[in-house]
Amino acid sequence: MSTAQITQQLEDRGSELPGPPELRAARRSALKQFGELGWPGKRLDAWRYTDLSSLGDKDFSYIAPVPDAAAIEAARTLLDKFEFIDEASRSVFIDGHRVESLSVSKSGSELEVQTTALKFAEDGPESALAALNTAFAAGGTTVRVTGSSAALLELVFIGTGRGFAPQLKLMIELAAGTKATVIQRFIDLPDAGEAWLNLVTDIEQAEDSELSLYRLQTHAPEQYQTTLSRARLAHGAKLAAGNVEVGGNLIRNEFEICLEGNEAEARVFGIALTNRQQHCDTRIAVKHQAPHTTSRQEFRAIVADTSRSVFNGKVIVREEAQNIDARQQSDNLLLSPTAEADTRPELEIHADQVVCSHGATVGELSDDHLFYLRARGIDEETARGILIAAFADTILERIDLVSFREQAREAVNAKLPRQIEPGSAAQ
C-alpha cells in the first residue's frame, strides 16, 4: 500500500478516530511527515539490519474497528486457556482497543488504568513509525501509580489477525516513591492471519519510583510487531525492563531511556528465540544525562534455521554525567549454519570519570560441554537441549516476579529444539 493510499484511508475514515476536530490537522501533519521519512530501511543506520518497506506492500487497515461481540467472545475463550497472575489487575486490548468487559481490577487506589484523551507533541514525532502511530492512534491508555502499596498489572494485547494494523499509545506514570510491576503479554486468536501492531509507550518515573516492566511476546507466526518505549527517570528512579521474544514473523523493539536525575538506574535484559524465517531486532539507547547514574544491558538470542536476530545497544554519556557506570553484553547462540545473529554494542562518551564496558559473542554450542554431558550417559539430543535451556535461563533468572518467571520459562521451553522441563537447567 502506497503512502498515497494510506493517506486516503485517513481522509476517508478519519472521522472514526477519537478526539476533537482540531486533532485532524495534527494527524494529517504526522502522516505527511511519515511520507517524507518513508518506511524505515537499510538506508538508515538505526535500521541497518531490518527493512520494513515490505510492510508498505501489505493491504492493512490502519483503523481497526471496535471489537464486535464475536471477537470479544473469541478473546474470552482464549483468555480462559491462559494462566495469569492471581493477584494482578488485568487490562485487555483487542486490535488496539481496550475492552472493559474482559478486564479485571484487583488493586486499590494505588493503580489507575484509564482511557485518556490523545495529546500530540507540537514539534511532532521523531521517527517514521512514531509519525504513523500519531496519525492513526485509536486512543490513549494511561497507567497511573500513585499509592504506597506495590501495584501489579497485566496488559494483554490480543490480535484477531484480520489484516488490521492498530496504532496504540500507552502511558505509564509513577508518582514519587511508588513501586509497580507491569507485564505485557502479546497473543493472537487461533488461525490468525497477517496483521501488525505498532505500539508506542511513554514512561514517566518520578523521584525514587521503581518500575519492573516485563514483556512476553508469543505472537502467531504471521504477525508483525513494532514497539517504541521511551522512559524518563528522575532522581533515584529505577527501571527494570525484561523481554522474552518467542513468536511473530518480524519483531522490532526500540528502547529510548533517559536517566535525567542523579542516581537513576536502568536495567534492560532479554532473550529471543527465533526459527524458520523469523526476524527479531532489539535496539536500545540509554542516555546518561546526570551524574552517578547506572545502566545495564544484557541480551541473548537463540537462532535456528534461516532466522535472524539483531541487537544494537548504545550508551550515550553527556559531558555533565560524571561518575556513571554503564555496561552492555550481547551473547548469541547459533543452532544452524544458515542462522544469523548481528550484534552491535556502542559507546558514545563525552565525560571522563566513567566506568563503561561492552561485549558481544556469537557462537555454537561448546563441544567440551557436550562431551561432559555425553560422558555422563546423556544422549546428544538431550545434552544439547540442556545446554540451550541453560543459556536461556541466565536471562530468565533476572525476572524478579517468580510466578511470571515460570510462565516465561514454559514459553521458552515450548520453543526450544528439544523440550526440557521448565527450570531444570537452573537446578
PEURSUL-V860139 format. One record per residue. N is the residue number from 0. RES is the residue in one small letter. SS is DSSP state (A for helix, B for strand, O for the rest). PSI is psi as a letter, one per 20 degrees, with the letter a starting at -180 (999 if undefined). D_LAST is the distance of its C-alpha to the last C-alpha in Angstrom with 1 decimal. Layout:
BEGIN
{{N,RES,SS,PSI,D_LAST} {N,RES,SS,PSI,D_LAST}}
END
This chain:
BEGIN
{{0,m,O,p,50.9} {1,s,O,r,53.0} {2,t,A,h,53.1} {3,a,A,g,56.5} {4,q,A,h,55.2} {5,i,A,g,52.4} {6,t,A,h,55.1} {7,q,A,h,57.1} {8,q,A,g,54.3} {9,l,A,h,54.4} {10,e,A,g,58.2} {11,d,A,h,58.3} {12,r,A,j,55.6} {13,g,A,h,55.0} {14,s,A,i,56.7} {15,e,A,i,53.6} {16,l,O,q,51.5} {17,p,O,r,51.4} {18,g,O,q,53.2} {19,p,O,r,56.8} {20,p,O,h,59.2} {21,e,A,i,58.8} {22,l,A,h,55.3} {23,r,A,h,56.7} {24,a,A,g,58.0} {25,a,A,h,54.7} {26,r,A,g,53.0} {27,r,A,g,55.7} {28,s,A,g,55.4} {29,a,A,h,51.6} {30,l,A,h,52.1} {31,k,A,g,54.8} {32,q,A,g,52.5} {33,f,A,g,49.9} {34,g,A,h,52.7} {35,e,A,h,53.6} {36,l,A,h,50.0} {37,g,O,r,49.2} {38,w,O,p,46.0} {39,p,O,p,43.3} {40,g,O,a,43.0} {41,k,O,i,42.9} {42,r,O,i,46.1} {43,l,O,p,44.1} {44,d,A,h,41.8} {45,a,A,i,39.2} {46,w,A,k,39.2} {47,r,O,h,39.4} {48,y,O,j,36.7} {49,t,O,p,37.2} {50,d,O,o,40.5} {51,l,O,j,41.2} {52,s,A,h,44.7} {53,s,A,h,43.8} {54,l,A,h,43.3} {55,g,A,i,47.0} {56,d,A,i,47.7} {57,k,O,q,46.0} {58,d,O,l,48.3} {59,f,O,q,46.1} {60,s,B,o,47.6} {61,y,O,i,46.8} {62,i,O,n,48.0} {63,a,O,p,45.7} {64,p,O,q,47.6} {65,v,O,p,46.5} {66,p,O,p,44.3} {67,d,O,r,46.5} {68,a,A,h,45.9} {69,a,A,g,44.5} {70,a,A,h,41.9} {71,i,A,g,40.9} {72,e,A,h,40.6} {73,a,A,h,38.5} {74,a,A,h,36.2} {75,r,A,g,36.0} {76,t,A,g,35.0} {77,l,A,g,32.2} {78,l,A,h,30.9} {79,d,O,i,30.8} {80,k,O,i,28.1} {81,f,O,q,25.7} {82,e,O,o,23.4} {83,f,O,r,24.4} {84,i,O,o,23.6} {85,d,O,g,25.7} {86,e,O,j,27.0} {87,a,O,q,27.8} {88,s,B,r,31.3} {89,r,B,p,31.6} {90,s,B,p,34.2} {91,v,B,p,34.7} {92,f,B,p,36.7} {93,i,B,o,38.2} {94,d,O,l,39.6} {95,g,O,i,39.6} {96,h,B,p,41.4} {97,r,B,p,40.0} {98,v,B,o,40.4} {99,e,B,h,41.0} {100,s,B,i,41.0} {101,l,B,i,37.3} {102,s,B,q,36.1} {103,v,B,p,34.9} {104,s,O,o,35.6} {105,k,O,i,33.6} {106,s,O,r,34.1} {107,g,O,b,37.2} {108,s,O,i,39.5} {109,e,O,i,36.8} {110,l,B,p,36.1} {111,e,B,p,38.7} {112,v,B,o,38.4} {113,q,B,q,41.8} {114,t,B,p,43.6} {115,t,B,q,45.6} {116,a,O,q,48.6} {117,l,O,p,48.0} {118,k,O,p,48.9} {119,f,O,p,49.4} {120,a,O,q,49.7} {121,e,O,h,53.2} {122,d,O,i,52.3} {123,g,O,r,50.4} {124,p,O,r,47.0} {125,e,O,i,45.9} {126,s,O,r,44.4} {127,a,A,g,45.5} {128,l,A,h,42.7} {129,a,A,h,43.2} {130,a,A,g,46.9} {131,l,A,h,46.3} {132,n,A,g,44.1} {133,t,A,g,46.9} {134,a,A,h,49.5} {135,f,A,j,47.8} {136,a,O,p,45.6} {137,a,O,i,45.9} {138,g,O,r,45.1} {139,g,B,q,43.1} {140,t,B,p,40.4} {141,t,B,p,39.7} {142,v,B,o,36.7} {143,r,B,p,38.0} {144,v,B,p,36.1} {145,t,O,i,38.6} {146,g,O,r,37.4} {147,s,O,h,35.7} {148,s,O,q,32.8} {149,a,O,p,29.7} {150,a,B,q,30.3} {151,l,B,p,27.9} {152,l,B,p,29.2} {153,e,B,p,28.2} {154,l,B,o,30.6} {155,v,B,o,30.6} {156,f,B,o,32.7} {157,i,B,p,33.9} {158,g,B,p,36.0} {159,t,O,i,38.5} {160,g,O,k,38.9} {161,r,O,k,42.6} {162,g,O,j,43.5} {163,f,B,q,43.2} {164,a,O,m,42.3} {165,p,O,q,41.8} {166,q,B,o,42.0} {167,l,B,p,40.2} {168,k,B,p,40.3} {169,l,B,p,37.9} {170,m,B,p,38.3} {171,i,B,p,35.7} {172,e,B,p,37.4} {173,l,B,p,36.0} {174,a,O,r,38.5} {175,a,O,p,38.4} {176,g,O,j,35.7} {177,t,O,r,34.0} {178,k,B,q,30.3} {179,a,B,q,29.0} {180,t,B,p,26.1} {181,v,B,p,27.4} {182,i,B,p,25.5} {183,q,B,p,27.3} {184,r,B,p,26.7} {185,f,B,o,28.8} {186,i,B,r,29.5} {187,d,B,q,32.6} {188,l,O,q,34.6} {189,p,O,q,34.3} {190,d,O,k,36.5} {191,a,O,p,36.9} {192,g,O,a,39.2} {193,e,O,p,39.5} {194,a,B,r,39.3} {195,w,B,p,38.4} {196,l,B,p,37.2} {197,n,B,o,38.2} {198,l,B,p,36.7} {199,v,B,p,37.8} {200,t,B,p,36.0} {201,d,B,p,37.6} {202,i,B,p,35.7} {203,e,B,o,37.7} {204,q,B,o,36.0} {205,a,O,a,38.3} {206,e,O,p,38.0} {207,d,O,j,34.8} {208,s,O,q,33.2} {209,e,B,p,29.6} {210,l,B,p,28.4} {211,s,B,o,25.0} {212,l,B,o,25.8} {213,y,B,q,23.2} {214,r,B,p,24.2} {215,l,B,o,22.9} {216,q,B,o,25.3} {217,t,O,l,25.4} {218,h,O,q,29.1} {219,a,O,r,31.0} {220,p,O,h,31.7} {221,e,O,j,35.2} {222,q,B,q,34.5} {223,y,B,q,35.3} {224,q,B,p,34.1} {225,t,B,p,35.1} {226,t,B,q,34.1} {227,l,B,o,35.5} {228,s,B,p,33.9} {229,r,B,p,36.1} {230,a,B,q,35.1} {231,r,B,p,37.3} {232,l,B,p,35.9} {233,a,O,a,38.3} {234,h,O,p,38.1} {235,g,O,j,34.7} {236,a,O,q,33.2} {237,k,B,p,29.5} {238,l,B,p,28.1} {239,a,B,o,24.5} {240,a,B,o,24.6} {241,g,B,p,21.6} {242,n,B,p,22.3} {243,v,B,o,20.5} {244,e,B,o,23.1} {245,v,O,g,22.8} {246,g,O,a,26.4} {247,g,O,r,30.0} {248,n,O,f,32.5} {249,l,B,p,33.3} {250,i,B,p,31.4} {251,r,B,o,32.6} {252,n,B,p,31.1} {253,e,B,p,33.0} {254,f,B,p,32.3} {255,e,B,o,35.1} {256,i,B,p,34.2} {257,c,B,o,36.9} {258,l,B,n,36.1} {259,e,O,h,39.6} {260,g,O,q,39.2} {261,n,O,q,38.4} {262,e,O,j,34.8} {263,a,O,q,33.5} {264,e,B,p,30.0} {265,a,B,p,28.4} {266,r,B,o,24.8} {267,v,B,p,24.5} {268,f,B,r,21.4} {269,g,B,r,20.6} {270,i,B,p,19.3} {271,a,B,p,21.8} {272,l,B,p,21.4} {273,t,B,q,24.9} {274,n,O,a,26.5} {275,r,O,c,30.0} {276,q,O,k,32.4} {277,q,O,q,30.4} {278,h,B,p,31.1} {279,c,B,p,29.0} {280,d,B,p,30.5} {281,t,B,p,29.3} {282,r,B,p,31.7} {283,i,B,p,31.4} {284,a,B,o,34.2} {285,v,B,p,33.6} {286,k,B,o,36.9} {287,h,B,o,37.1} {288,q,O,j,40.4} {289,a,O,q,40.2} {290,p,O,r,39.5} {291,h,O,k,36.3} {292,t,O,q,34.1} {293,t,B,q,30.6} {294,s,B,q,28.7} {295,r,B,p,25.5} {296,q,B,p,25.0} {297,e,B,o,21.8} {298,f,B,q,21.7} {299,r,B,q,20.0} {300,a,B,q,21.4} {301,i,B,o,20.6} {302,v,B,p,24.1} {303,a,O,r,25.3} {304,d,O,c,28.7} {305,t,O,k,31.5} {306,s,O,r,29.8} {307,r,B,p,29.9} {308,s,B,q,27.9} {309,v,B,p,29.7} {310,f,B,p,28.8} {311,n,B,o,31.5} {312,g,B,p,30.7} {313,k,B,p,33.7} {314,v,B,p,34.2} {315,i,B,p,37.8} {316,v,B,o,38.9} {317,r,O,r,42.4} {318,e,O,h,44.8} {319,e,O,i,44.7} {320,a,O,m,40.9} {321,q,O,q,40.7} {322,n,O,l,37.7} {323,i,B,r,35.1} {324,d,B,o,31.5} {325,a,B,p,30.4} {326,r,B,q,27.6} {327,q,B,q,26.5} {328,q,B,p,24.0} {329,s,B,p,23.9} {330,d,B,p,21.6} {331,n,B,p,22.4} {332,l,B,o,21.1} {333,l,B,p,24.0} {334,l,O,j,23.5} {335,s,O,q,27.2} {336,p,O,i,30.3} {337,t,O,i,32.0} {338,a,O,q,29.3} {339,e,B,p,30.1} {340,a,B,p,28.4} {341,d,B,p,30.8} {342,t,B,p,29.7} {343,r,B,n,32.2} {344,p,B,q,31.3} {345,e,B,q,34.5} {346,l,B,p,35.8} {347,e,B,o,39.2} {348,i,B,p,40.1} {349,h,O,j,43.4} {350,a,O,r,42.6} {351,d,O,i,42.5} {352,q,O,m,40.3} {353,v,B,q,36.9} {354,v,B,o,33.5} {355,c,B,q,32.4} {356,s,B,q,30.2} {357,h,B,q,29.0} {358,g,B,q,27.1} {359,a,B,q,26.4} {360,t,B,q,24.9} {361,v,B,p,25.4} {362,g,B,a,24.3} {363,e,O,r,22.8} {364,l,O,q,19.7} {365,s,O,p,19.9} {366,d,A,h,21.7} {367,d,A,g,20.3} {368,h,A,h,16.7} {369,l,A,g,17.8} {370,f,A,g,19.8} {371,y,A,g,17.1} {372,l,A,h,15.1} {373,r,A,h,18.5} {374,a,O,i,19.5} {375,r,O,k,16.9} {376,g,O,j,18.4} {377,i,O,p,16.4} {378,d,O,r,19.1} {379,e,A,g,19.7} {380,e,A,g,19.1} {381,t,A,h,15.6} {382,a,A,g,14.9} {383,r,A,g,16.3} {384,g,A,g,14.4} {385,i,A,g,11.0} {386,l,A,h,12.5} {387,i,A,g,14.2} {388,a,A,h,11.3} {389,a,A,h,9.5} {390,f,A,g,13.1} {391,a,A,h,13.4} {392,d,A,h,10.3} {393,t,A,h,11.8} {394,i,A,g,14.7} {395,l,A,h,13.2} {396,e,O,i,11.6} {397,r,O,i,15.3} {398,i,O,o,16.3} {399,d,O,h,17.0} {400,l,O,o,17.9} {401,v,A,g,14.9} {402,s,A,g,16.8} {403,f,A,h,17.8} {404,r,A,g,14.5} {405,e,A,h,13.3} {406,q,A,h,16.7} {407,a,A,h,16.4} {408,r,A,g,13.2} {409,e,A,h,15.2} {410,a,A,g,18.1} {411,v,A,g,16.4} {412,n,A,h,14.9} {413,a,A,h,18.5} {414,k,A,i,19.9} {415,l,O,q,17.8} {416,p,O,h,19.9} {417,r,O,p,17.7} {418,q,O,p,15.7} {419,i,O,q,12.0} {420,e,O,p,10.6} {421,p,O,p,10.0} {422,g,O,i,6.7} {423,s,A,h,5.3} {424,a,A,h,5.6} {425,a,A,i,3.8} {426,q,O,999,0.0}}
END
